Amino acid sequence: MGFLSVSMVFIFTYFVINPIRTSDFPSIIIKLEERPNTKENVDCSFELIDDNEINNRGPLNSKIIVRGGGAGSSSYPKKGYRLELDERTALLGMREDDDWILFAMYLDFPRTRIKLSFDLWRDLLPKNPTAILPDSRYVKLYINGNFEGLYLLAERNDRLLFNLDDAQNNVNSSLIFQAKKTSRFTSYERDRFEQDWPNDYEGIYIMDDLLDEFINFVNSEPNEVFFDSEEGIYSKFDKLNLIDFYLYNFLIDHGDFWVKNYFIVRNTHPEKFFLIPWDFDDSFGQYGGNKYEWDFNCDREIKASNQLFNRLINNKEFKLDCQNRWEELRNEIWTEEHLIETLTAIFSEIKEIVEIDTKKWNPYPNEMPQEHWDNDCEAYIDYLYYWISNRLEYCDAHFDNLV
């Protein structure tokens, strides 16, 4: 009787509330015996089914773990997951890999802003080789036959994505460091960062020496040394990356950022460091059910939050470079037409399923009583169009008067 009740609820939810057929959208099927958790990987089987049979994969042996921890994303009712397949496999036209992410997008209420953020940063890649973020595809997720909703399947930020060399047992090694907790870049605190590469099993740990030295450089050197053409900041960090990183995160009004939620990456020395933005729940004027105005000047927050960029945006040459680069990007890449077309393409792909997903998972007032959930996807999408148009106009005026 219990099975019948669950089945009837599933049938009603899927065939009545969900008007789309299975073949209309790629589906990931996970089967497992243990409940996924944040502490350790759980064995499971993985299968991908698509209307285009060339994309079908599996079943494959895999491991699954819930993304996040503590009071973060793992505490929300809709969980995100990391997958580790037993073999490297290309999924939905993306690169071969064994590590994959399933973004729940719980706080991305219209389920568009994370992918939009990925795609706009990746748009810079033809002229900026450091503008790397994962490729991604929307999928439906089923776990043990239960429909879990709409997810964003994405590559991981790992050595393969950044095309890094083998690790070396010294500070010249290729590396990936992640800013996981609040750090204003005023002093080095080990628990604020994580070393993602070299991996733990490599037995190589270089983060302490490198970040302690670099953060000390940012805070102690006078301007004539910090901006010196031979030994200064641009001898250590890719200059175009610093410029684009600033402009991009200013444009999207990236919240819960600047003090954390980014990666520091470098290939083998003497290659330069570069920064990769991450965690886009708070972006484009929305966070969960909240909506924000488009005219927020991020510079005030940046100066108080990140000493590296505090020094950069107080430098006239850097501001002039940003001003010129902004004009170039607006004319050639980040045109209003392009941003609107990108958003339209994303939403058009998911519009028949996104309302099903948000009705299933939002609102949850007991989970986040301070949030106001409107539960109207169309309203959030409409506001996103409105916000982007006004934000571009605001940024044009801001950068036109930057110097």
C-alpha positions in Angstrom: 0.0 0.0 0.0 2.9 2.3 0.9 4.5 1.6 -2.5 1.2 2.3 -4.3 0.9 5.6 -2.5 4.4 6.7 -3.4 3.9 5.5 -7.0 0.6 7.4 -7.3 2.2 10.6 -6.0 5.1 10.2 -8.4 2.7 9.5 -11.3 0.6 12.6 -10.5 3.7 14.8 -10.0 5.4 13.6 -13.2 2.6 13.2 -15.6 0.2 15.8 -14.4 2.4 18.6 -13.0 5.3 17.7 -15.3 3.9 18.0 -18.9 7.1 17.0 -20.6 8.1 13.6 -21.8 11.2 11.8 -20.6 12.7 12.0 -24.1 12.3 15.8 -24.2 15.2 16.3 -21.8 18.4 14.4 -20.8 17.9 12.3 -17.7 20.5 11.1 -15.2 19.4 8.0 -13.4 21.2 7.2 -10.0 20.5 4.0 -8.1 22.0 3.4 -4.7 21.5 1.6 -1.4 22.9 4.2 1.0 21.6 7.7 1.4 24.1 10.3 0.0 25.8 12.4 2.6 28.5 15.2 3.0 31.1 13.0 4.7 32.0 10.3 2.3 31.4 8.9 -1.1 28.6 6.4 -1.5 28.6 3.7 -4.2 25.9 4.1 -6.9 25.1 3.3 -10.5 25.0 6.1 -13.1 23.1 6.2 -16.3 22.4 9.0 -18.7 19.4 8.7 -21.1 18.8 11.2 -23.9 16.5 11.4 -26.9 19.7 11.5 -29.0 21.0 8.0 -28.4 24.6 8.9 -29.1 24.6 10.7 -25.7 23.4 7.7 -23.8 25.9 6.4 -21.2 25.9 3.5 -18.7 24.9 2.1 -16.5 28.3 2.9 -15.0 29.7 2.3 -11.5 30.1 5.6 -9.7 30.4 7.3 -6.3 28.2 10.2 -5.1 28.6 12.7 -2.3 26.5 15.7 -1.3 28.1 19.0 -2.2 28.8 21.5 0.6 28.8 21.1 4.3 27.8 22.7 7.6 25.2 25.4 7.3 25.8 25.9 3.6 24.1 24.4 0.5 24.0 20.9 2.0 21.4 22.1 4.5 18.9 23.1 1.8 16.2 20.6 1.0 17.3 20.3 -2.6 20.8 18.8 -2.5 23.7 19.3 -5.0 26.0 16.3 -5.7 29.5 15.4 -6.9 29.9 12.3 -9.0 33.0 10.2 -9.5 32.6 7.7 -12.3 34.7 4.6 -12.5 36.0 5.7 -15.9 36.5 8.9 -17.8 33.4 9.5 -19.9 32.3 12.3 -22.2 28.8 13.5 -21.2 26.4 15.4 -23.5 29.2 16.7 -25.7 31.5 17.8 -22.9 35.0 16.6 -22.3 35.9 13.2 -21.0 36.3 13.1 -17.3 35.4 11.0 -14.3 34.5 13.9 -12.0 31.2 15.8 -12.4 29.1 18.2 -10.5 25.3 18.3 -10.3 24.2 21.8 -9.3 20.9 21.9 -7.5 20.5 25.7 -8.1 18.3 26.0 -5.0 19.1 29.6 -4.4 19.2 30.4 -8.2 15.4 30.7 -8.2 14.9 31.0 -12.0 17.6 28.3 -12.5 19.3 30.4 -15.1 21.9 32.6 -13.3 24.6 30.0 -12.6 24.7 28.9 -16.2 24.5 32.5 -17.4 27.5 33.3 -15.2 29.5 30.4 -16.5 28.7 31.3 -20.1 29.5 35.0 -19.9 32.9 34.3 -18.3 33.6 31.7 -20.9 32.7 34.2 -23.6 36.0 36.0 -22.9 38.1 32.9 -23.7 39.0 33.7 -27.3 40.9 36.8 -26.2 41.6 35.8 -22.6 43.0 32.3 -22.2 42.4 32.4 -18.4 38.6 32.9 -18.8 38.0 29.3 -17.9 34.9 27.9 -16.2 33.2 24.5 -16.6 31.0 23.6 -19.6 27.5 22.6 -18.4 24.2 21.1 -19.5 20.7 21.0 -18.0 19.4 17.5 -17.0 16.6 15.9 -15.0 17.8 13.8 -12.1 16.2 10.7 -10.7 17.5 8.9 -7.6 16.1 5.4 -7.0 13.2 6.2 -9.3 12.3 9.5 -7.6 12.2 12.7 -9.7 14.6 15.1 -7.9 14.1 18.0 -10.4 16.2 20.1 -12.8 19.9 20.1 -12.3 22.9 21.6 -14.0 25.5 19.0 -14.9 28.9 20.5 -15.1 32.6 19.7 -15.4 34.7 20.2 -12.3 37.3 22.9 -11.7 40.3 20.5 -11.8 43.7 20.0 -13.3 42.1 18.7 -16.6 39.9 21.7 -17.0 42.8 24.1 -16.6 45.2 21.9 -18.6 47.8 21.9 -15.8 51.1 20.1 -15.9 52.0 17.2 -13.6 52.6 18.2 -10.0 56.2 18.9 -8.7 57.3 18.5 -5.2 58.3 22.2 -4.8 56.7 25.7 -5.0 57.1 25.8 -8.8 54.4 23.2 -9.2 51.2 23.7 -11.1 48.4 24.4 -8.5 44.8 25.2 -7.7 43.9 26.9 -4.4 40.4 27.6 -3.4 39.2 30.5 -1.2 36.6 28.7 0.9 36.2 31.0 3.9 36.4 34.7 4.5 39.8 36.1 3.9 40.4 39.8 3.2 43.9 39.1 1.9 45.4 41.0 4.8 47.1 38.0 6.5 47.4 34.4 5.7 45.2 32.0 7.6 45.5 28.4 6.6 41.9 27.4 7.3 40.6 30.1 4.9 42.0 28.3 1.8 42.1 24.8 0.4 44.7 23.2 -1.9 42.8 21.3 -4.6 45.9 20.6 -6.7 48.3 18.9 -6.1 45.9 16.4 -4.7 46.3 15.0 -1.2 47.4 11.7 -2.5 50.3 13.3 -4.3 51.8 14.1 -0.8 52.8 17.6 -2.0 51.7 20.6 0.1 52.8 24.0 -1.1 50.0 26.4 -0.3 51.3 27.7 3.0 54.6 28.9 1.6 53.1 30.5 -1.6 50.1 32.2 -0.1 51.9 33.5 2.9 54.6 35.0 0.7 52.1 36.5 -1.7 49.7 38.0 0.9 52.7 39.5 2.6 53.7 41.1 -0.7 50.3 42.5 -1.2 50.2 44.1 2.3 53.8 45.2 2.8 55.3 46.5 -0.4 55.0 50.2 -1.3 53.4 51.2 -4.6 56.7 51.7 -6.4 57.5 48.0 -5.8 53.9 46.6 -6.0 53.4 48.1 -9.5 57.0 47.8 -10.7 57.1 46.5 -14.2 59.8 43.9 -13.5 59.0 42.7 -10.0 55.5 43.9 -9.2 52.1 42.4 -9.2 51.9 41.8 -13.0 55.1 39.7 -12.8 53.2 37.3 -10.6 49.6 37.6 -11.8 48.2 37.7 -15.3 47.2 41.3 -15.8 44.4 40.8 -18.3 42.9 38.2 -15.9 42.9 40.7 -13.0 41.2 43.3 -15.2 38.6 40.9 -16.6 38.0 39.4 -13.2 37.2 42.8 -11.7 35.0 43.9 -14.6 33.1 40.6 -14.8 32.3 40.4 -11.1 31.4 44.1 -11.0 29.0 43.6 -13.9 27.1 40.7 -12.4 27.2 42.3 -8.9 28.7 39.1 -7.5 27.6 38.9 -3.9 29.0 36.7 -1.1 32.3 37.2 -3.0 35.6 39.1 -2.9 36.4 37.6 0.5 35.9 34.0 -0.8 34.4 31.8 -3.5 37.2 32.0 -6.1 40.1 29.9 -7.2 43.8 30.8 -7.6 45.3 28.8 -10.4 48.8 28.6 -11.9 50.6 26.2 -14.3 54.2 25.3 -13.6 56.4 28.4 -12.8 57.3 30.7 -14.5 53.6 30.8 -15.6 51.6 33.4 -13.8 48.7 33.1 -11.4 45.2 33.7 -12.5 41.8 34.0 -10.7 38.6 32.0 -11.4 35.2 33.2 -10.0 32.9 30.8 -8.3 29.6 30.4 -6.5 27.0 32.4 -8.3 24.0 32.0 -6.0 24.1 35.7 -5.3 24.4 37.4 -8.7 22.5 39.5 -11.3 20.5 41.2 -8.6 19.0 38.1 -7.1 19.7 35.7 -4.2 17.1 33.1 -3.4 13.8 34.9 -3.4 15.3 38.3 -2.9 15.7 40.9 -5.6 18.2 43.8 -5.6 18.6 47.0 -7.5 21.1 47.3 -10.3 22.9 50.4 -9.2 25.1 49.0 -6.5 28.8 50.3 -6.6 30.8 47.2 -5.8 34.0 49.2 -5.4 33.1 50.1 -1.8 32.6 46.5 -0.9 35.8 45.5 -2.8 38.0 48.0 -0.9 36.7 46.7 2.4 36.8 43.0 1.4 39.9 42.3 -0.7 43.3 44.0 -0.1 44.6 42.8 -3.5 41.9 44.6 -5.4 41.8 47.5 -3.0 45.3 48.3 -4.2 44.5 47.7 -7.8 41.4 49.8 -8.1 43.1 52.7 -6.3 45.8 52.7 -9.0 45.2 55.1 -11.9 46.9 52.9 -14.5 44.8 49.9 -13.5 41.6 52.0 -13.7 42.5 53.3 -17.1 43.2 49.8 -18.3 39.8 48.7 -16.9 38.1 51.6 -18.6 39.5 50.8 -22.0 38.9 47.0 -21.6 35.2 47.7 -20.6 34.7 49.7 -23.7 36.2 46.9 -25.8 34.1 44.2 -24.1 30.9 46.2 -24.5 31.5 46.8 -28.2 32.7 43.3 -29.1 31.4 40.7 -26.5 29.2 41.9 -23.7 26.7 43.7 -25.8 23.2 44.0 -24.5 21.9 42.0 -27.4 24.4 39.2 -26.6 23.5 39.0 -22.9 19.8 39.1 -23.6 20.1 36.4 -26.3 22.2 34.2 -24.0 19.6 34.5 -21.2 16.8 33.8 -23.7 18.4 30.7 -25.0 19.0 29.4 -21.5 15.5 30.0 -20.3 13.9 28.7 -23.5 15.6 25.4 -23.0 14.3 24.9 -19.5 11.0 26.9 -19.4 8.8 23.9 -19.5 10.5 22.2 -16.5 11.7 25.1 -14.4 8.3 25.8 -12.9 7.9 22.1 -12.0 11.2 22.2 -10.2 10.6 25.4 -8.3 7.1 24.3 -7.2 8.7 21.0 -6.0 11.4 22.7 -4.0 10.4 26.3 -3.3 9.2 27.9 -1.2 10.5 26.4 2.1 9.8 29.2 4.6 10.8 27.0 7.5 14.2 26.5 6.0 14.9 30.2 5.3 12.3 32.3 7.2 14.1 35.5 6.4 13.6 35.0 2.7 10.6 36.1 0.7 9.8 33.6 -1.9 7.5 34.9 -4.7 7.4 31.5 -6.4 6.7 33.1 -9.7 9.5 32.1 -12.2 8.2 34.5 -14.9 8.5 37.4 -12.5 12.1 36.5 -11.7 13.0 36.1 -15.3 11.3 39.3 -16.3 13.2 41.1 -13.5 16.5 39.5 -14.7 16.0 41.0 -18.2 15.1 44.3 -16.7 18.1 44.2 -14.3 20.6 43.3 -17.0 19.6 46.2 -19.2 19.8 48.7 -16.4 23.0 47.2 -15.0 24.8 47.6 -18.3 23.7 51.2 -18.5 24.9 51.8 -14.9 28.3 50.1 -15.6 28.8 52.1 -18.8 28.4 55.3 -16.8 30.5 54.0 -13.9 33.5 52.9 -16.0 33.2 56.0 -18.3 34.0 58.1 -15.2 36.4 55.7 -13.5 39.5 57.8 -14.2 
